[in-house]
Amino acid sequence: MRSIWKGSLGFGLVSIPVKLYSAVQTTSLDMDMLDSRDHARIRFQRVNENTKKEVPYDKIVKGYKLDNDYVILDDKDYEDAAPEKSKVIEIESFVDIADVNPMFYETSYYTEPDTKNNKAYALLLKALQQSKKAGLARFVLRSTESLCIVHPQGNVLVVTRIRFGQQIRDTEELNIAEDVNVSKKELDVGLALINQYAEKFDVSKYKDEYHAELLKIIEAKSKGKRATIKKLKPQKAKSDDLYEQLMSSLKVKKGA
């Protein structure tokens, strides 16, 4: 793996030199856009809207429109906006991971100490494991300030980027009734159904089946064939009554 960021992880007066590595990877198939007439690849060009000519990548700058004119920004401007944060992941507080709503999660990065046998790294890792806490921090990655939590995963400290509060939309515009009556009998059976399906979380049991099936279709079409794909047959409820549907669901699970 190649590191994508190099700086330090700080808590209190302790500073740990670290490198960040992307902890996730995409599983989607790499599709190219083609012209349907001759299957030639479609290329996107960065074109100057005045001259209509392509602009070399090294001539492209970023600008913010202000009073009908553009103010051009460079790398130094981004660094000056948060000089103390540009190369530091500074833990500001410690929180319970359970208190972080999953809606806030974005993506994760592995951290690696920049020096071998780093005692401060090992200390923070063990302290977080025993306290069952996570560090809440801010840092700048690719000219963007990010909020993140620092948490242990095995013998590695992981930085998981999370969203800021203002990035989560309010629910007020959703049309959800608050006075729907659910009887105790229905609730009891609903809880029984949840308990019957409950199991320890094991993500290794689940695979990205869609892309695997799509790849089968691609391979079959390359040989002039059509892949045989099993179709899901949705089960239909025998009754419109919620209680009867729940009871039938319990029986189906027991039978399985």
C-alpha positions in Angstrom: 0.0 0.0 0.0 1.1 3.6 -0.6 0.5 6.2 2.0 -1.8 9.1 1.1 -1.0 11.4 4.0 2.0 12.0 6.4 1.9 14.0 9.6 1.3 13.4 13.3 -1.4 12.1 15.6 -1.6 14.2 18.7 -3.3 13.9 22.1 -2.4 16.2 25.0 1.3 17.0 24.7 2.0 13.6 23.0 2.7 13.7 19.2 3.0 10.5 17.2 4.4 10.7 13.6 2.1 8.6 11.4 1.2 7.8 7.8 -2.3 7.2 6.6 -3.3 4.4 4.2 -6.7 4.0 2.7 -8.5 1.1 4.5 -11.2 0.6 1.9 -11.4 -0.3 -1.7 -14.2 -0.3 -4.3 -15.6 -3.5 -5.7 -17.4 -2.1 -8.7 -16.5 -3.2 -12.2 -14.5 -0.7 -14.3 -16.8 0.3 -17.0 -15.8 2.5 -20.0 -18.2 4.8 -21.8 -18.4 3.9 -25.5 -19.9 5.3 -28.7 -22.7 2.7 -29.5 -21.9 3.1 -33.3 -18.3 1.9 -33.3 -17.5 1.1 -29.6 -14.8 3.8 -29.5 -14.0 5.1 -26.0 -15.5 8.4 -25.1 -12.9 10.9 -23.7 -13.7 13.9 -21.5 -11.7 17.0 -22.2 -11.1 20.1 -20.1 -12.1 22.9 -22.5 -11.7 26.6 -22.2 -15.2 28.0 -22.7 -13.8 31.1 -24.5 -11.3 29.5 -26.9 -13.0 26.1 -27.1 -9.5 24.6 -26.9 -8.4 21.9 -24.5 -6.5 23.1 -21.4 -3.4 21.3 -20.2 -3.8 19.9 -16.7 -0.8 21.9 -15.4 -2.5 25.2 -16.5 -5.7 24.6 -14.5 -6.2 26.5 -11.3 -9.1 26.8 -8.8 -11.0 30.0 -8.2 -13.9 31.3 -6.1 -16.3 33.7 -7.8 -16.6 36.9 -5.8 -18.3 40.1 -7.2 -18.5 38.8 -10.7 -14.7 38.0 -10.7 -12.6 35.0 -9.7 -10.2 35.0 -6.8 -7.5 32.3 -7.6 -6.4 30.0 -4.8 -3.2 28.0 -4.6 -1.9 25.3 -2.2 -0.4 27.9 0.1 -3.9 29.5 0.6 -5.4 26.1 1.7 -2.5 25.5 4.1 -2.8 29.1 5.5 -6.5 28.5 6.2 -5.6 25.9 8.8 -1.9 25.9 9.3 -2.0 24.1 12.7 -4.2 21.3 11.2 -2.6 20.7 7.8 -0.2 18.1 9.1 -1.7 17.2 12.5 -4.6 15.0 13.5 -5.3 16.6 16.9 -7.5 14.6 19.2 -9.8 17.2 21.0 -11.8 14.9 23.1 -12.7 11.2 23.8 -16.2 9.8 23.2 -18.1 6.5 23.2 -18.2 5.0 19.7 -21.7 3.9 20.4 -22.7 7.6 20.6 -21.6 8.3 17.0 -24.6 7.8 14.8 -23.7 5.6 11.8 -25.2 8.3 9.5 -22.0 10.3 10.2 -19.5 7.7 8.9 -17.7 8.3 5.6 -14.5 6.3 5.1 -11.6 4.9 7.0 -7.8 5.0 7.0 -5.2 2.8 8.6 -2.5 4.6 10.6 1.1 3.4 10.7 3.7 4.8 13.1 6.5 6.5 11.2 9.0 4.9 13.5 9.3 1.3 14.6 8.4 0.3 18.2 6.6 3.6 18.8 5.6 3.5 22.5 3.2 6.4 22.3 1.3 4.6 19.4 1.1 1.4 21.5 0.0 3.4 24.6 -2.9 5.2 22.8 -4.0 1.9 21.1 -4.2 0.0 24.4 -5.7 2.9 26.3 -8.5 3.2 23.7 -9.1 -0.6 23.8 -9.4 -0.7 27.6 -11.5 2.5 27.9 -13.7 1.5 24.9 -13.4 5.2 23.8 -12.5 6.8 20.5 -10.7 10.1 19.9 -12.6 12.9 18.2 -10.3 15.0 16.0 -10.1 17.3 13.0 -7.5 17.3 10.2 -7.0 18.5 6.7 -6.8 16.0 3.8 -6.6 17.1 0.2 -7.4 20.7 1.0 -10.5 19.8 2.9 -11.0 19.9 6.7 -12.5 16.7 8.0 -13.9 15.6 11.3 -12.9 12.1 12.4 -12.8 9.5 15.1 -9.6 7.6 16.0 -10.4 4.1 17.2 -8.6 0.7 17.6 -9.0 -2.2 15.1 -6.9 -5.1 16.2 -3.4 -3.8 16.6 -4.0 -0.8 14.4 -5.2 2.7 15.1 -7.9 3.6 12.5 -8.9 7.1 11.5 -12.5 7.1 10.3 -13.7 10.3 8.6 -17.2 11.4 9.7 -19.5 14.1 8.6 -20.1 17.4 10.3 -23.5 18.0 11.9 -24.6 20.5 9.2 -24.1 17.9 6.5 -26.9 15.8 7.8 -30.3 16.9 6.5 -33.2 17.5 8.9 -36.1 15.1 9.0 -38.9 17.7 9.3 -39.8 17.6 5.6 -40.5 13.8 5.7 -44.1 12.8 5.8 -44.0 10.4 8.7 -47.0 10.0 11.0 -46.3 10.1 14.7 -49.6 8.8 16.0 -49.7 5.3 14.4 -51.1 2.8 16.9 -49.2 -0.4 17.4 -50.8 -2.9 19.7 -48.8 -4.7 22.4 -49.6 -8.0 20.7 -48.1 -6.8 17.4 -45.1 -5.3 19.2 -44.4 -8.5 21.1 -44.4 -10.6 18.0 -42.2 -8.0 16.2 -39.7 -8.3 19.0 -39.9 -12.1 18.9 -39.2 -12.0 15.1 -36.1 -9.7 15.7 -34.8 -12.0 18.4 -35.3 -15.0 16.1 -33.2 -13.4 13.4 -30.6 -11.9 15.7 -27.0 -13.0 15.3 -23.5 -11.8 16.0 -22.3 -9.4 13.3 -20.0 -11.2 10.8 -19.5 -9.1 7.6 -17.5 -11.9 6.0 -20.7 -13.9 5.5 -21.9 -11.3 3.0 -20.4 -10.8 -0.5 -21.1 -8.3 -3.3 -23.2 -10.8 -5.3 -24.4 -8.2 -7.8 -21.0 -7.5 -9.4 -20.2 -11.3 -9.4 -23.4 -12.0 -11.3 -22.7 -9.0 -13.7 -19.3 -10.4 -14.4 -20.8 -13.8 -15.3 -23.1 -12.0 -17.8 -20.1 -10.2 -19.3 -18.0 -13.4 -19.6 -21.0 -15.2 -21.2 -21.7 -12.4 -23.7 -18.0 -12.4 -24.7 -18.6 -16.1 -25.8 -21.9 -15.3 -27.6 -24.0 -16.8 -24.8 -26.4 -15.6 -22.2 -25.8 -16.4 -18.5 -28.5 -18.2 -16.6 -29.2 -16.2 -13.5 -31.5 -17.4 -10.7 -34.4 -15.0 -10.2 -35.6 -14.2 -6.7 -39.2 -15.1 -6.1 -40.7 -12.7 -3.6 -43.0 -14.3 -1.1 -46.5 -12.9 -0.9 -48.2 -12.5 2.4 -51.4 -14.5 2.7 -53.1 -11.8 4.7 -53.1 -8.0 4.9 -53.3 -8.2 8.7 -49.9 -7.1 10.2 -50.2 -9.6 13.1 -50.8 -12.5 10.8 -47.9 -11.4 8.6 -45.6 -11.3 11.7 -46.8 -14.8 12.9 -46.2 -16.3 9.4 -42.7 -14.8 9.3 -41.9 -16.5 12.6 -43.1 -19.8 11.3 -41.1 -19.4 8.0 -37.9 -18.8 10.0 -38.6 -21.8 12.2 -39.1 -24.0 9.2 -35.9 -22.8 7.6 
